[in-house]
Amino acid sequence: MKYRMVERPDLAPLVTFVPNKNLPVHRWFYYKEGFSRDLVQMLLDSFSPSSVLDPFVGSGTTVLTAKENGIAGTGADVHPVALLAARVKTYDYDIPETMRWIEWAMKLKPEPYSVDSVKKFLRQFFLPKNLGKILWYRDKIWNEVEDRKVRDLLTLALMNASLRSSFAFKDGAIVKVRRRPVPPIENSFRRELKKFYVDLDVHPSGKAPSLIVEADARNLPFEDESFDAVITSPPYLNKIEYARVYSIEEELFFPGKRKSPVRSFVGLKLLDRGYLHTLDLYVEDLRNSIEEMYRVLRRGGNVAIVIAGSYIKELNLIFEADVEVARMAEEVGFKVKKIVVARKLWATVKRTRKVGQVRESIVLLKKE
Ligand SMILES: C[S@@+](CC[C@H](N)C(=O)[O-])C[C@H]1O[C@@H](n2cnc3c(N)ncnc32)[C@H](O)[C@@H]1O
């Protein structure tokens, strides 16, 4: 093996979102595809940057952790749900004012609201009375709350509550309807609001500037040499079709927003053109984003890329994403420090037959 590879199975839980589940503010949005605050903390401790970028910011773990440490953080993403979550977690709030608005929202009494004109796609996931009230709450918030940060925060709380009071069941990459007893939306919404309210007490507002922008990691709107470090995790090949997994959230809270699936959302129609083609495009996307990371990073800056490989059934091939990232990074000009292997997962066919192992690793790079 050309690159130094170290096994750190103790880091396995840290490359997942699970440890964030009960952490104040981090828990404001459960992003299954995310990594943990503890991982970012470990990397920040080791890099000691004054500024950090996450070009695939997702729910904002990197930028929020940076803020908690008094470090300036910038994040980019293309997905509206991720952008909303990352922004709400990292805004600088007027805390007492925001708390007053939460109290206002807790006292709201939703009125009946017709769902006849709502798309069938959405209706299948809700009891009509819950769906009607969700739309009522949403319009009330959007009409009455002028402050963008507060409006976004209340919208995120309502988004979480809506899913809690729905029949949606996210099974890997697809959302299924699973009819079951669900709590009234009023209860779910109040519960979410309470969580946000309590956490505002420890929110790192004002500790360091944070910026979340809607931008494509392959073409970042930042000057050359703007950041001291990059801590990020791109989408994994064939893993998640974000556009589909978050379709309920998008339909409810981003109506009319034109979906612009980027090629990094592997899947979609691209698969029609063959798996090899998809793999090529994915690798090209990764390469473009690594080039961008190199461009916007200062000399001496460090990069950590968390990525997992995958098994491509049609080609009977294990795609070693960590090694591929290291190889491309080297071509782009980075020095590859090491590949830290956090997890080895069995790739299976039909969920049972093991066909090989894929690694989930942290690729550590330096711009010398
Ligand atoms: C693995 S997730 C990152 C999760 C993040 N580390 C966290 O803890 O929440 C990858 C993210 O990349 C975003 N993404 C996909 N293609 C992108 C692109 N071309 N530019 C920027 N972001 C993109 C997805 O929307 C998704 O939020």
The ligand as a MOL file (V3000), in Angstrom:
LIG
                    3D

  0  0  0     0  0            999 V3000
M  V30 BEGIN CTAB
M  V30 COUNTS 27 29 0 0 0
M  V30 BEGIN ATOM
M  V30 1 C -22.2910 13.0460 4.2310 0
M  V30 2 S -23.2530 14.5060 4.1880 0 CHG=1
M  V30 3 C -22.3540 15.5850 5.2620 0
M  V30 4 C -22.8330 15.5100 6.6900 0
M  V30 5 C -22.1300 16.4410 7.6690 0
M  V30 6 N -20.7540 16.0400 7.8770 0
M  V30 7 C -22.8690 16.4780 9.0040 0
M  V30 8 O -22.2900 16.0910 10.0470 0
M  V30 9 O -24.0450 16.8440 9.0310 0 CHG=-1
M  V30 10 C -22.9230 15.1120 2.5680 0
M  V30 11 C -23.6140 16.4230 2.2200 0
M  V30 12 O -23.1360 16.8590 0.9430 0
M  V30 13 C -24.1680 17.5730 0.2960 0
M  V30 14 N -23.8230 17.6860 -1.1300 0
M  V30 15 C -24.0010 16.7950 -2.1270 0
M  V30 16 N -23.5050 17.2590 -3.2750 0
M  V30 17 C -22.9720 18.4810 -3.0130 0
M  V30 18 C -22.2920 19.4500 -3.7770 0
M  V30 19 N -22.0390 19.2490 -5.0620 0
M  V30 20 N -21.8770 20.5820 -3.1770 0
M  V30 21 C -22.1060 20.7960 -1.8560 0
M  V30 22 N -22.7520 19.9040 -1.0700 0
M  V30 23 C -23.1830 18.7610 -1.6370 0
M  V30 24 C -25.4160 16.7870 0.6150 0
M  V30 25 O -26.5690 17.6060 0.4930 0
M  V30 26 C -25.1330 16.3630 2.0700 0
M  V30 27 O -25.7260 17.2700 2.9630 0
M  V30 END ATOM
M  V30 BEGIN BOND
M  V30 1 1 1 2
M  V30 2 1 2 3
M  V30 3 1 2 10
M  V30 4 1 3 4
M  V30 5 1 4 5
M  V30 6 1 5 6
M  V30 7 1 5 7
M  V30 8 2 7 8
M  V30 9 1 7 9
M  V30 10 1 10 11
M  V30 11 1 11 12
M  V30 12 1 11 26
M  V30 13 1 12 13
M  V30 14 1 13 14
M  V30 15 1 13 24
M  V30 16 1 14 15
M  V30 17 1 14 23
M  V30 18 2 15 16
M  V30 19 1 16 17
M  V30 20 1 17 18
M  V30 21 2 17 23
M  V30 22 1 18 19
M  V30 23 2 18 20
M  V30 24 1 20 21
M  V30 25 2 21 22
M  V30 26 1 22 23
M  V30 27 1 24 25
M  V30 28 1 24 26
M  V30 29 1 26 27
M  V30 END BOND
M  V30 END CTAB
M  END
